[in-house]
Amino acid sequence: MDTSAKMDRIVEMIHNSQWGQAKEALEKLRRKKISGADLIRFASLCRRANLPSLGLSVLRPVVRPSSRKTLAATPQHLTEYAACLIRVGACREAEALFTQFDLELVPESYFYKALLHVKEWEYEQAISLLSQHIDRMRKDPYVVAISQLNLAMCLLFEERNFEARNVLVEVLNSPQMAHHRIISGNCHRLFGNLEFQSGDSKQALVSFQKALEIFGNPEDIDAFLARKWVAITNHALKVRGSSASVRAISQEAVQRMHWESLRDIDYQIALLEQDEDKLIHLHFGTPFVSFKRRIERRFPDLVIPQVLRWSPGNRAMVDGEEFDLRTSSFRPGQTSHRLLSVLMSDFYRPFHTLDLFQGVFPGEVYASGHSEQRVYQALARLRRELKTQESSIKVSSGRENQFRLGVEAPVEFVIHRDDRTVSYALDHRTQVLRRTFGANVFMVTDVMKCLGLARRTANDVLKEAVQSGVLLKLGSGAHTHYRISETIVRPASETIRNAG
């Protein structure tokens, strides 16, 4: 059986949810020489079978060749490499790759770039990209339906309910998709979200239950998402025992490591209970600007304090330790300071090694093995420094190389609203702007095109960069221009990697 036929067989395994067999077949096929023509397809199958690191390893020699080799990567190679990066969590490097070619050359790139924004809760940007993807993929009903479901989800987040309903009706009325279990089930789940958001909790519950019937297997991730909303809706309807159901589904989210569901459950319950303390906790404990803006939009009168005191694990403070990164012995700019800043930026999810790599070494290119090793070295250094200081703070590790802050005794972290701990994604974007514009001046429209952002988000990025001293603002009104500040201290590693 030739390579193409073997990959056809792997496609069948994936379609039949035979994940173990698919992974085994891909690992076995990797031991053989994969020709240039099959590289992209092989990497795509690795990503779909949840082996994105394997996909990156086969594409890396093409996308990131040694200095002795000429660049042979096509837009198709770059797109699949970026898609694999997004899957492993290296979203910033993927975002930079999408600026290296015209997305029009690879229609699928619109979808993958949209997923990048979804991961960051940036649904406004994702809406535009998904719409463009749908327009370009009309000949493939299944691909279009997947994009439409994602589009409907984004529209619901932005509270554009009428548009979301029209999209869902179109999907459900599609003759090709009417009997597709995953498509149909998710359609009913999203209809439930629409009805819940519109205030019709009883009808929402009907839609969520319908989705569960279609999904069948309650252990599937799609069924879990439907069960999550059943628990939230029952809580809204004040059904007896619903609080216990919400706690149970939150625990399941932790077991599944579905951290954004955990965040969303807290958000939905805070909305239902008008719990301002929980909303403030969410605002400080979430690094995503779009999520913060959502809270501010729904609760314009909510007073967000400048400082929050946070204890991991909700351990009570009784003569415990107080830790303020601003006044600590960790010097700004050093690796341990940057590492702590990232670890303090999210109260909900632990950080994968790739998340830490992006936050601690912004602008640097991911290299499988080497990048992880640098993170492990940084973690070891931080742990030694904490031990030397006899601090109760520890960095705990969990499943699948995920790390988070922990404490051996009560510790109260002082979190500042304006800290970089809530906006560390700014680093990467200003790195892209520096590489693109250098010493030249630029306008907000240039930033929109360069970073693929909506005007409102681009203005937020520019405002934050000016406030932090990264950018200089020149002029005002329609004549406002920006320039990279010459006072920025560049890490040595960045200077070397960006040379030439």
N, C-alpha and C positions, 0 to 999 in steps of 0.2 A: 504494500500500500504506500503510495507516494505521500509527500508532506501535505499537499493540498487535500487529499482524501482523508488523511488523519485529522486535519483541522476541521473538515466537514463533520467528522464523527464527534469531535469535541463540541461543536456547535449544538449537535443533537443532545449531548449530555447536559449542556447548560440549559437548553430549552426544557428539558425534563427534570431540572433541578437536581441533577446527579453531580453535586459539587465535588464530592470526594473523588469520584472517578475522573472528572474533568481536570482537577488539579494534578492528579497522578499522571494523566496522559500528557499534560503540558510539561511537567517536570521531566518526563521521559523523552519527550520530543526535543526539549532544550538541549539534551546531551548531544544531539546531532547538529550539524551545521545548518542554520537557518539562512536561506539565501536572501538577498536584498529584496526580491519581489514579495517574499512572505513575511518580512520583518514586521510590517505595520499590522497585518492581520494577526500574527502571533501575539504581538503586544496587546492588541485589542482583546483577544480571547483571555489573556492573563488578567487584564483589568476586570473583565466581566466575571471571571471565576474567582475574584478576590485575591489575585496574586499580582498586584500592581508592581511590586518591587522586581519581580521577574521580568515584567514588561519593560521597566526602566533599564534593567541590566542589558537587554538585547538591543535597545535603541540608543543607549548612551554613546557607544563608539561613533554613531552617526551624528547625533545631536550635539554631543560634547567631545569632539575629537581631540587628540593630543595636538600640541603646537606644530608637530611635524606633518600633520595631515590637513588637507583642505576640507572646508566645510561641505558636506554632501547632503545635508538635511533639506528635504523639501517641506513645503507647508504641511503636507500630510504627516511627515515624520514629526514635525513640531507639534501638530495638533494632538497626536496620540501620546506623545511624551508628556504634554501638558495635562492631558486627561488622566494619565497614570499619576502624575504629581499631585493632582487634586485629590485623587483617591487615597494617597498616603498622607495627605495633609499639607503638602508643600505648596500652598495656594499662591504665595507671593512670587515664587519663581515661575509658576504657571502663568500668572498674570503678566509677567515680563515677557514670556515667550509669545503671548498673543499680540504683543506690540511689534513683533518682528516680521509679520506678513499680513497681507490683506485677507481678512476673514472670508471675503467673497470667494477666494480660491478654494476654500474647504468649507462647504455649508455646515458640516457637523460642528465646526469650531464655534459657531454661535451658541449651540446647545451647551457645550462644555464650559464656555466662558460664563454662560448663565448659571451653571451649577456652582461655579466658583463664587459668584455673588450670593447665591442662595446659602452657601456655607457660612457666609459672613452676615446673613440676615439682610442683605442689600437687595431687597425685592424690586425696588423701583428700576434699578439697572437691569435686573434679570428679565423684567417684563419686555423691555425693548428687544433684547437679544433673542428671547424665545419667540416673539412675534416674527422676527426676521427669519429664524430657523424654520418656522411653520410655513412661511411663504415660499421658501426655497425647497421644501421637501414634500410637496403635495402629492408626488407620485408614490410615496410610501406611506400608506394609511396608518400602519402601526407606529412608525417613528413620529408621525404627526400627532397621533393620539397621546403618546407619551409626553410630547412637548406641550400639548394642550392641557393635560392634567397638571403639569408643573406651572404652566401659565395661570391656570385657575387658582392654584394655591397661592401664587404671588399676588394676584389681584385681590384675593380675600385678605391677605396680610395688609395690603394697602387700602382695604375697605372699599374697593371698587366692586361692590356686590353685583350690580346689574351686569357688568361686563363678564364677571365670573360665571354667572348663571348662563349667559348666552354661550360661553365656551363649553360648559358642561353639557348643555342640551345638545349642542352639535356633536360632541363625542358620543353621547348615549344614543343619538339617532343615527349614528354611522352604521350602515349595514355590515361593514367589514368588522366592526369592533363590538357589535351588540352582544355577542356570545363569548367574548374574550374575558376570562375570569378576572385577571388582574386589572384590566382596563375598566370593566364594568363595576367591580367591587370598589375600586378607588373613586370612581365617579360618584357612587352613592355615598361614600365616606365624605367626599368634598361637598356634596349636596347637604349632608348633615352639618358640616362646618358653616355653610352658607345660612342654613336655617337657624342654627344656634346663634350666629352673629346677628341675625335679623330679629332675634328675640323669641323665636318659635321653638322652644326647647323640646316640647313633646313631639313635634314632627321631626326634629333633629334626631331624637332617640330612635324613631322608626327607621330613618335612613341609616344610622349607624348599625342597627341590628340587621338590616337588609344587607349591608356590606359584609358583616360577619358571616351571614348565611352563604354568601357568594364565595368568600375566601375559603371557607371550609376548615382548614387546619388552623386552630387557634394559636399555634406556635409561630406562624409566619409573621414577619415584621409588619406586613400590611394589616394583618388581623390585630396585632398588638396596638397599632395606631388607632384602629377603630375602637378597641376595648378601652384605650385611654380616654377617648371622647365619650364613651358610654359612662365611664366613671365621673367625668367632669359634668356631663349633662345631668346625671342623677343628683349630683351635688347641687346643681342649679335648681333642680326641682324639689330639693329638700327631701329626697327619698331616705327613709330610715337606713342607717348603715352606710350611707354614701361616703362619709368622712373616712371610714375604715377602708372602703374601696379605693379612694384616692390615695391613701397611704400605701396600699398594696400595689397599685399601679406605679407609684413612684419608686417603690423598692424594686419592682420588675425592671423599670427603666435603668436603675443602677446596675442590676444584674446583667442586663443586655448591653450596658455601656452606651445607652442611647441618651447622652447627656442633654441634648437640646430638647428632648421630650421632658426631661426633669425640669429644665428651665421654664418650658412652656406651661407645664402643670402649675408651677408656682405662680406664673403670671396670670393664668386663667382663674385660679382660686383667689388671688389678690383682687382681681377685677370683681368677682362675684361678691366678695366679702368687704370690698372697699377698704382693704387693709393697706394703709399708707406706709406702715413700717416695712411690710414685705415688698412693696413697690420700691421703696428707697434701697432696700437690700438688693433687689434685682438691678436697680440702676447702677449701684456701685460695683456689684459683683458680675457685671456683664461687660466685656470689652467691645461689643459691637455697637457702633454709633447708631445704626438704624434701629436697633432694639431700644436703645435709650430714647431716641426720638419718638418711638411709638408710645412709650410710657408718658412722655411729656405732652404728646398730642392728645392722648386720652384723658390726661389729668393735668390740664393747664394751670390749675391752682395748687398743684402739689409743690411743696417747698422742699427742694433738694438741698440738704446741708452741705457745707464745704468739707466736712470731715465725718467719716463713719468709723466706728470702732467695731471690729469684726473678730470673732473667736471661732476658728475652725472647729467643726464638730459641735458647735454651740456649748462648749465647755464653760461652766460658770467661772467668773473671775473672783477669786478670793485671795487677795494679796498676790496676784499672779504677775507675770512679766508683761511689760508693755513694749511694743516694737513699732518704731516709726522709721521707715526707710530713709526719710529725709534727714533725720538727725542721728542715724546709726553710724557705725564706724566703717560701713561699706562705702567706698568712694564712688561717686557717679562716674559712669563711663567704663568702670572696670567690669570684668566678666561676671563676677559674683553679684554685683549690684544689678546688672542687666538681667541676670537669671532670676534673682528675687523679684524684680519688677514684673517679669512675665508671670511667675508663679502666683503673685498676689493679684493678678489682673482678672481672674475668673474664679468665682466662688463655687461653680457648679461642676465643671469638667476637669479631669486631670489632663496633663499635657503629654502628648506623644513626643518622642525624641525629635520628630520633624517639626512639631510646633515650637519646641524649645530652640531648635537650630535656627529657625526663621526669626524668632524674637531676640535671641542673644547675638546672632551674627547676621544682622539685616543686610540684604543686598548680595549675600554670597550664594554661590551656586551649590545646590545639593549634589553630593557625591556619595553613592551608596557605600556604607561601611565607614568611610573616612569622616563623614559628617556626624554620624552617630557616635563615633569614637570621641570627637571633640566635645560633644554634649556630655558624654560620660565623664570625661576629664573635668569639665566645668562643674558637674554635679559633685564629683569627688572633692574638688577644691572647696566648694561651698560648704560641704558637710564638715570638712576639716576646720574651716574657719568658724562655723557655728559651735563646734565642739570646743575649740580653743577659747571661745568667748563664754563657754559654759551656758549656752542658750538652751531653752527648752524647745526651740523650734527644730524641726527635723524635716527632711525631704523623704517622703515615703514613696515606694514604688509599688505598682500594682500589675494587673494583667497586661500583656502585650506592650511592655516597655512604656507604661504610662506613669507619670510622676505628678505629685501634688504636695502642697505644704501640709505638715501635720505638727502636732505638739505632744510632748511627753508630760507636760504639766500645763495648766491654764496660761494661755498667752493671748493678749489683746492686740491685734494689729490695727494701727492707725492708718486708715486709707484716706488719702486726699483726693477730692473730686477732680482737681485739675492736674493730677499726676500723670506721667506717661504710662502709669500702670493701667489706665483705662483707654489708651490710644496708641498702643505700640505698633499698630499697623501703619501709622504715619511714617515711620522710618523707611519702610520699603518704598512707599510711593514717592517720597522725596528723593530716594536713591534713583528711581526711574527718571524723575524730572531732571536731576543733575546730569545723568548720562545723556539725556535727550537734548537739553538746552545749554548745558555748560554755563558760560558767563553771559549768555544772551538773555534778553528780556522776553517775557511771554505773557499771554493773557489767559483768562479763564477758559475761553474757547479752545486754546491750545492744550490746556490741561484736560479738558473733556475728551478731546481726540486722543491724546497721548495715553491716558489711563482708562479710557472707555467708561467714563462716569457721566451721570446725569448732571445738569448744571447745579442743582441744589447741593449734591454731594461734593462736586468739585469745589464749590464755594466754601463748604465746611472744611475740606482738606486745606485749602489755601488760608482760611482764617486761623485754623489751628497751627499751621506751619509758621505763619507770621507771628502769632502770639508766643510761640516757643523759640523764635529767633532763627528758624531754619531758612525762612524767606524774607526778603525785603519788599515792601509794598511801595510802588511808585505811582504818583498821580491819584486821581479819584474819579468816581463815576464811570462813564463809558470809556474813559481813557486810562483806567487802572491797568498797570502792568506789574509784573513781579520779576524778581531776580534771586538766584541762589545767594544766600549770605556768604561772604568770604570768610566769616569768622568761625565757620563750622569746622570742628575737629574731625578729621577722617581717620577711621581705624586703619592701621597699617595693612591689614589683610584686604580691606576694600580697595586701597590704593593700588596694590599689586594686581588684584584680579580685574580691575577696571582699566588698567594701563593698556593703551592702544585700542 
